[in-house]
Amino acid sequence: MTDNTAPTRPQSSMPIREWLAPITLVTVLAALLGTMYLGYTADPEKHLHDFPIAVVNQDVGDTLAGKPANLGEQITTALNENIPADKIDLRTVGINEAQRQLQNGEVYGAIVIPGDFTKRVAILGASSIVPGDVEQPIISVLTNPRAGTLAAQIMHTIADQAMTQVNTTVGTQLSQQVHGAIGATPLSGAAQLQLTKPIDVVVTPYHPLPEGTGQGLAAFFYTLVLLIVGFSGAMMINSLVDGSLGFIPAEYGPWHKATTPARISRWRTLLIKWGIAAISAPLASAVFLGVGALLDMSIERPLLLFFYGTLAITAIAVTGLSVMAAFGTAGLMINLIVFVVLGIPSSSGTIPLEATPRWIADLAAFEPMHQIYLAVRAILFFDGHLEAGMSQGLWMTLIGLAIGLVLGAVATHTYDLRGLHRLGLDHSQEPATAQ
């Protein structure tokens, strides 16, 4: 018997509308990337909001022009009144609290007025009239490079502007006091110079970064490699497992390997992928530590970093695999947007959140990369202190892992129960035996 049915010819072309989808997606992705990446790097100081700085007034006061005075209190009040509250979160605290917040990365710097500030100003004024050796009054500006390199630079700029104004105010007050005491008698050039800039502002890092930290960028890049290996690892695991199970062709350059699709449920397939991710995560984390050691990277808590790195990679890979199991091909775009496009600008690893547009800073509340960065930064620079971001990073990573597990389990079980089998193959039926 002859089969006269003409063989089906492969479709040689696609409708134009089929080409519009990838073109549209690329355009949307470009717009999103441009908005996110250029938006958060364009002008950090313009976008300042709630930038935390501590102010410590230890000045006990003294007598100026025969009257009790406390210039430290006056300066503190002036700073609170003149520094824009919508840009700077100025926290007037004691020295112990300021040190605690610096140690935990809660503030980006501190302005410290010493206990003998008013006394030194009084001595300086008197020395303008009666020559003698004198030390300038000092105000210390402490930066916090471990909380972020750019944040320390912004702190330096803010302090420089504020202290210039303080110098002018105190200098004017001293000049009036001195001229009131000596009348029309001319001052020497040195005395006039002292009164023009009476305060010595000393800027020092509170806890300098050790060598091998890339000036503080090591925490960001370590976070980035954890994210990339988890994200890209999920994509590789997804493709390779699907290829080995016959759901997609396994292609190697011009060669391909066609495998008969396995009758396996979506849930069991996802379990296999999760298992591979769980096995790969500690190996990748160990590799990162080994490379860091070879490159003389400063890692104070290697064991803690290894365990947390394993958790972070696992959480990202598991969640990424679950998203692809739930949404299919669209899951690739969802993962890219959530983990990379929105993640890097809101991570606070390069630019502090307080120097990004508020809509970008708001993303940090749930974005995985920010949570991972907080934990990695705490381990590398703050001895793993829970208050330095370790607690938030750890719990949010665990919550992210739980969300990924629940999403994957619910989605695959739902598809299996409703008979939405991959390639239409019912995994509960055995393949027919050839007669």
C-alpha positions as CSV (number, residue, x, y, z in Angstrom):
1,M,0.0,0.0,0.0
2,T,1.4,3.3,-1.1
3,D,1.2,6.4,1.2
4,N,0.4,9.3,-1.1
5,T,0.5,11.8,1.7
6,A,2.9,14.5,0.9
7,P,5.6,15.0,3.5
8,T,5.2,18.1,5.6
9,R,7.7,20.7,4.6
10,P,9.4,22.7,7.4
11,Q,8.2,26.2,7.7
12,S,10.8,28.4,5.9
13,S,9.7,31.7,7.3
14,M,8.1,33.2,10.4
15,P,5.3,35.8,10.4
16,I,6.6,39.3,11.0
17,R,4.7,39.5,14.3
18,E,6.9,36.6,15.6
19,W,10.0,38.8,15.0
20,L,8.5,41.7,16.8
21,A,8.6,40.0,20.2
22,P,12.4,39.7,20.5
23,I,12.8,43.2,19.0
24,T,10.4,44.7,21.6
25,L,12.0,42.8,24.5
26,V,15.4,44.1,23.6
27,T,14.1,47.6,23.3
28,V,12.4,47.4,26.6
29,L,15.5,45.9,28.2
30,A,17.6,48.7,26.8
31,A,15.3,51.3,28.2
32,L,15.2,49.7,31.6
33,L,19.0,49.3,31.7
34,G,19.5,52.9,30.7
35,T,17.1,54.2,33.2
36,M,18.5,52.1,36.1
37,Y,22.3,52.3,35.4
38,L,22.5,55.9,34.1
39,G,19.9,57.1,36.6
40,Y,21.9,56.0,39.6
41,T,25.3,57.1,38.4
42,A,24.5,60.5,36.9
43,D,24.8,62.8,39.9
44,P,25.0,61.1,43.3
45,E,25.3,64.3,45.3
46,K,22.2,65.7,43.6
47,H,20.2,62.7,44.8
48,L,21.3,62.8,48.4
49,H,18.6,61.9,50.9
50,D,18.8,60.7,54.5
51,F,22.6,60.5,54.4
52,P,23.5,59.5,58.0
53,I,26.2,61.5,59.8
54,A,26.8,61.6,63.6
55,V,27.6,64.8,65.4
56,V,29.3,64.6,68.8
57,N,29.7,67.7,71.0
58,Q,32.1,67.0,73.9
59,D,32.8,70.7,74.6
60,V,32.4,71.6,78.2
61,G,32.5,75.3,77.5
62,D,34.6,78.2,78.9
63,T,34.7,82.0,79.3
64,L,34.7,84.2,76.2
65,A,34.9,88.0,76.6
66,G,34.1,87.6,80.3
67,K,30.9,85.5,79.7
68,P,30.3,81.8,79.9
69,A,30.1,80.2,76.4
70,N,29.9,76.9,74.8
71,L,30.9,77.1,71.1
72,G,30.4,73.4,70.7
73,E,26.7,73.8,71.4
74,Q,26.5,76.8,69.1
75,I,28.2,74.8,66.2
76,T,26.0,71.8,66.8
77,T,22.9,74.0,66.7
78,A,24.1,75.8,63.6
79,L,24.8,72.5,61.8
80,N,21.3,71.2,62.5
81,E,19.8,74.4,61.3
82,N,21.9,74.9,58.2
83,I,22.4,71.4,56.8
84,P,19.3,70.4,54.7
85,A,17.4,67.9,56.7
86,D,15.9,66.3,53.5
87,K,19.5,65.5,52.3
88,I,21.4,64.8,55.5
89,D,20.3,62.7,58.5
90,L,22.3,64.5,61.2
91,R,22.3,62.5,64.4
92,T,23.5,64.3,67.5
93,V,24.8,61.6,69.8
94,G,27.4,60.8,72.4
95,I,30.8,59.6,71.6
96,N,30.1,56.0,72.5
97,E,27.0,55.8,70.4
98,A,28.8,57.5,67.5
99,Q,31.5,54.8,67.7
100,R,28.9,52.1,67.8
101,Q,27.2,53.4,64.7
102,L,30.6,53.8,62.9
103,Q,31.6,50.2,63.9
104,N,28.3,48.8,62.4
105,G,28.3,51.0,59.3
106,E,25.1,52.8,60.4
107,V,26.6,56.2,59.7
108,Y,29.0,57.3,57.0
109,G,31.0,59.5,59.2
110,A,31.1,61.7,62.4
111,I,31.9,65.3,63.3
112,V,33.5,65.4,66.7
113,I,33.9,68.6,68.7
114,P,36.5,68.0,71.6
115,G,35.9,68.9,75.2
116,D,38.4,71.8,75.3
117,F,37.1,73.4,72.1
118,T,35.8,76.7,73.6
119,K,38.8,76.9,75.9
120,R,41.2,76.7,72.9
121,V,39.2,79.3,71.0
122,A,39.5,81.6,74.0
123,I,43.3,81.1,74.2
124,L,43.5,81.7,70.4
125,G,41.7,85.0,70.8
126,A,43.9,86.0,73.6
127,S,47.1,85.1,71.7
128,S,46.1,87.5,69.0
129,I,46.5,90.3,71.5
130,V,49.3,88.9,73.6
131,P,51.8,86.9,71.4
132,G,52.6,83.4,72.5
133,D,52.6,79.8,71.4
134,V,49.1,78.5,70.9
135,E,47.4,75.4,69.4
136,Q,44.5,75.8,67.1
137,P,41.1,74.5,68.2
138,I,40.5,71.1,66.5
139,I,37.3,69.6,65.1
140,S,37.7,66.0,64.0
141,V,35.9,64.6,61.0
142,L,35.8,60.8,61.0
143,T,35.0,59.0,57.7
144,N,33.8,55.4,57.5
145,P,35.5,53.9,54.4
146,R,34.3,50.4,55.4
147,A,30.7,51.5,54.8
148,G,31.5,52.5,51.3
149,T,34.3,54.3,49.4
150,L,32.1,56.8,47.7
151,A,30.1,57.4,50.9
152,A,33.4,58.4,52.6
153,Q,34.1,60.8,49.8
154,I,30.7,62.3,50.0
155,M,31.2,62.6,53.8
156,H,34.4,64.4,53.2
157,T,32.7,66.9,50.8
158,I,29.8,67.6,53.2
159,A,32.2,68.1,56.2
160,D,34.4,70.4,54.2
161,Q,31.5,72.6,53.2
162,A,30.1,72.6,56.8
163,M,33.5,73.3,58.4
164,T,34.2,76.1,56.0
165,Q,31.1,77.8,57.2
166,V,32.0,77.1,60.9
167,N,35.4,78.6,60.4
168,T,33.9,81.7,59.0
169,T,31.4,82.1,61.8
170,V,33.9,81.4,64.6
171,G,36.5,83.6,62.9
172,T,34.0,86.5,62.6
173,Q,33.1,86.1,66.3
174,L,36.8,86.1,67.4
175,S,37.6,89.1,65.2
176,Q,34.8,91.1,66.8
177,Q,36.1,90.0,70.3
178,V,39.7,90.9,69.5
179,H,38.9,94.3,67.9
180,G,36.6,95.1,70.8
181,A,39.5,94.5,73.2
182,I,42.3,96.3,71.3
183,G,40.4,99.1,69.5
184,A,42.1,100.5,66.4
185,T,45.5,98.9,67.1
186,P,46.4,96.9,64.0
187,L,46.9,93.2,64.2
188,S,49.9,91.4,62.8
189,G,49.6,89.4,59.7
190,A,49.9,86.1,61.5
191,A,47.2,87.1,64.0
192,Q,44.8,88.1,61.2
193,L,45.5,84.8,59.4
194,Q,44.7,83.0,62.6
195,L,41.4,84.8,63.0
196,T,40.5,84.1,59.3
197,K,40.8,80.4,59.8
198,P,40.9,79.7,63.5
199,I,39.8,76.0,63.4
200,D,42.0,73.1,62.3
201,V,39.7,70.5,60.7
202,V,41.4,67.0,60.9
203,V,39.9,64.4,58.6
204,T,40.8,60.8,59.4
205,P,39.2,57.4,58.6
206,Y,37.6,55.9,61.7
207,H,38.7,52.3,60.9
208,P,40.9,52.3,57.8
209,L,40.5,49.5,55.3
210,P,43.2,46.9,55.2
211,E,45.2,46.2,52.0
212,G,43.6,43.7,49.6
213,T,40.1,45.2,49.7
214,G,40.2,47.3,46.5
215,Q,39.5,50.4,48.5
216,G,36.3,48.9,49.8
217,L,35.0,47.6,46.4
218,A,35.9,44.0,47.3
219,A,32.6,43.5,49.1
220,F,30.7,44.7,46.0
221,F,32.6,42.5,43.6
222,Y,32.4,39.4,45.8
223,T,28.7,39.9,46.0
224,L,28.6,40.3,42.2
225,V,30.4,37.0,41.6
226,L,28.1,35.2,44.0
227,L,25.1,36.6,42.2
228,I,26.5,35.8,38.7
229,V,27.4,32.2,39.5
230,G,24.0,31.6,41.1
231,F,22.1,33.3,38.3
232,S,24.1,31.9,35.3
233,G,24.5,28.6,37.1
234,A,20.7,28.3,37.2
235,M,20.5,28.9,33.5
236,M,23.2,26.4,32.7
237,I,21.7,23.7,34.9
238,N,18.2,24.3,33.5
239,S,19.5,23.9,29.9
240,L,21.8,21.0,30.5
241,V,19.2,19.0,32.5
242,D,16.5,19.7,29.9
243,G,18.8,18.6,27.2
244,S,19.8,15.4,28.9
245,L,16.1,14.6,29.5
246,G,15.2,15.3,25.9
247,F,13.0,18.4,26.4
248,I,15.3,20.5,24.3
249,P,18.0,19.5,21.7
250,A,21.5,19.4,23.1
251,E,23.6,21.5,20.6
252,Y,27.4,21.7,20.5
253,G,28.3,24.1,17.7
254,P,27.1,22.6,14.4
255,W,26.3,19.2,16.1
256,H,23.3,18.3,18.1
257,K,22.2,15.3,20.1
258,A,18.5,14.4,20.0
259,T,17.3,12.4,23.1
260,T,14.0,10.8,23.5
261,P,12.0,12.9,26.0
262,A,11.9,11.3,29.4
263,R,8.5,10.7,31.0
264,I,9.3,12.6,34.2
265,S,7.1,15.0,36.1
266,R,7.8,18.7,36.3
267,W,8.3,18.4,40.0
268,R,10.9,15.6,39.8
269,T,12.7,17.5,37.1
270,L,12.9,20.6,39.3
271,L,14.1,18.4,42.2
272,I,17.0,17.2,40.0
273,K,17.9,20.7,39.1
274,W,17.7,21.9,42.7
275,G,20.0,19.0,43.8
276,I,22.6,19.9,41.2
277,A,22.5,23.5,42.3
278,A,22.9,22.5,46.0
279,I,25.9,20.4,45.2
280,S,27.5,23.1,43.0
281,A,27.0,25.9,45.5
282,P,29.6,24.9,48.1
283,L,32.1,24.1,45.4
284,A,31.7,27.5,43.8
285,S,32.0,29.2,47.2
286,A,35.2,27.3,48.0
287,V,36.6,28.3,44.6
288,F,35.9,32.0,45.3
289,L,37.7,31.8,48.7
290,G,40.6,30.0,47.1
291,V,41.0,32.6,44.4
292,G,40.7,35.4,47.0
293,A,43.5,33.8,49.0
294,L,45.7,33.5,45.9
295,L,45.1,37.2,45.1
296,D,45.9,38.2,48.7
297,M,42.4,39.5,49.3
298,S,41.8,40.5,52.9
299,I,39.2,38.0,54.3
300,E,38.9,38.2,58.1
301,R,36.2,35.5,58.5
302,P,36.8,32.9,55.7
303,L,34.7,30.1,57.2
304,L,31.7,32.4,57.7
305,L,32.1,33.8,54.2
306,F,32.3,30.3,52.8
307,F,29.0,29.2,54.5
308,Y,27.2,32.4,53.6
309,G,28.5,32.3,50.1
310,T,27.1,28.8,49.8
311,L,23.7,29.9,51.1
312,A,23.6,32.9,48.7
313,I,24.5,30.9,45.6
314,T,22.0,28.2,46.6
315,A,19.2,30.7,47.2
316,I,19.8,32.5,43.9
317,A,20.1,29.3,41.9
318,V,17.1,27.6,43.5
319,T,14.9,30.7,43.0
320,G,16.1,31.2,39.4
321,L,15.3,27.6,38.6
322,S,11.9,27.9,40.2
323,V,11.1,31.0,38.2
324,M,12.0,29.2,35.0
325,A,10.0,26.2,36.0
326,A,7.0,28.4,36.7
327,F,7.2,30.8,33.7
328,G,9.2,28.9,31.1
329,T,11.2,30.9,28.6
330,A,9.8,34.2,30.1
331,G,11.5,33.2,33.4
332,L,14.9,34.0,31.8
333,M,13.8,37.6,31.4
334,I,12.3,37.8,34.8
335,N,15.5,36.4,36.4
336,L,17.6,38.9,34.4
337,I,15.5,41.9,35.5
338,V,15.2,40.9,39.2
339,F,18.8,39.7,39.8
340,V,20.8,41.9,37.5
341,V,19.0,44.9,36.0
342,L,17.4,46.0,39.2
343,G,19.9,44.4,41.5
344,I,23.2,46.2,40.8
345,P,22.0,49.8,41.0
346,S,20.1,49.2,44.2
347,S,22.9,47.1,45.8
348,S,24.6,50.1,47.5
349,G,27.9,48.4,46.7
350,T,29.3,51.3,44.6
351,I,27.0,54.2,45.3
352,P,25.3,54.4,48.7
353,L,21.5,54.2,48.6
354,E,21.2,57.6,50.1
355,A,22.9,59.0,47.0
356,T,20.6,57.3,44.5
357,P,17.2,58.4,43.4
358,R,14.6,57.4,46.0
359,W,12.8,55.0,43.6
360,I,16.1,53.1,43.1
361,A,16.8,53.1,46.9
362,D,13.3,51.7,47.5
363,L,14.2,48.6,45.5
364,A,16.8,47.7,48.1
365,A,14.0,46.6,50.5
366,F,13.5,43.4,48.5
367,E,16.3,43.2,45.9
368,P,18.4,40.1,46.5
369,M,21.7,41.7,45.6
370,H,21.4,44.4,48.3
371,Q,20.7,41.8,51.0
372,I,23.7,39.7,49.9
373,Y,25.9,42.8,49.8
374,L,25.0,43.7,53.4
375,A,26.0,40.3,54.6
376,V,29.2,40.1,52.6
377,R,30.3,43.6,53.6
378,A,29.6,42.8,57.3
379,I,31.8,39.7,57.0
380,L,34.6,41.4,55.2
381,F,34.8,44.7,56.9
382,F,32.8,44.6,60.2
383,D,33.9,41.2,61.6
384,G,30.5,39.6,60.8
385,H,28.6,41.8,63.3
386,L,24.9,41.1,63.1
387,E,24.1,44.9,63.6
388,A,26.3,45.7,60.6
389,G,23.9,44.2,58.1
390,M,24.7,40.5,58.7
391,S,21.4,39.8,60.4
392,Q,19.3,41.5,57.7
393,G,21.4,39.9,54.9
394,L,21.1,36.4,56.4
395,W,17.4,36.5,57.1
396,M,16.5,38.0,53.8
397,T,18.6,35.4,52.0
398,L,16.8,32.6,53.9
399,I,13.5,34.2,53.1
400,G,14.4,34.4,49.4
401,L,15.4,30.7,49.4
402,A,12.1,29.8,51.1
403,I,10.2,31.9,48.4
404,G,12.0,30.1,45.7
405,L,11.3,26.6,47.2
406,V,7.6,27.4,47.6
407,L,7.2,28.9,44.2
408,G,8.9,26.0,42.5
409,A,6.9,23.4,44.5
410,V,3.5,25.0,44.0
411,A,4.0,25.8,40.3
412,T,5.3,22.3,39.3
413,H,2.8,20.4,41.4
414,T,-0.1,22.5,40.0
415,Y,1.0,21.9,36.4
416,D,1.4,18.2,37.1
417,L,-2.0,17.8,38.8
418,R,-3.7,19.6,35.9
419,G,-2.0,17.4,33.3
420,L,0.1,20.2,31.9
421,H,2.9,17.9,31.0
422,R,6.0,19.0,29.2
423,L,5.8,18.3,25.5
424,G,2.4,16.7,26.2
425,L,4.1,13.5,27.6
426,D,2.1,12.1,30.5
427,H,4.8,11.0,33.0
428,S,2.4,8.7,34.8
429,Q,2.1,6.4,31.7
430,E,4.7,4.0,30.5
431,P,5.8,4.3,26.9
432,A,4.1,1.8,24.5
433,T,6.0,-1.4,23.8
434,A,6.8,-2.1,20.1
435,Q,5.0,-5.2,18.8
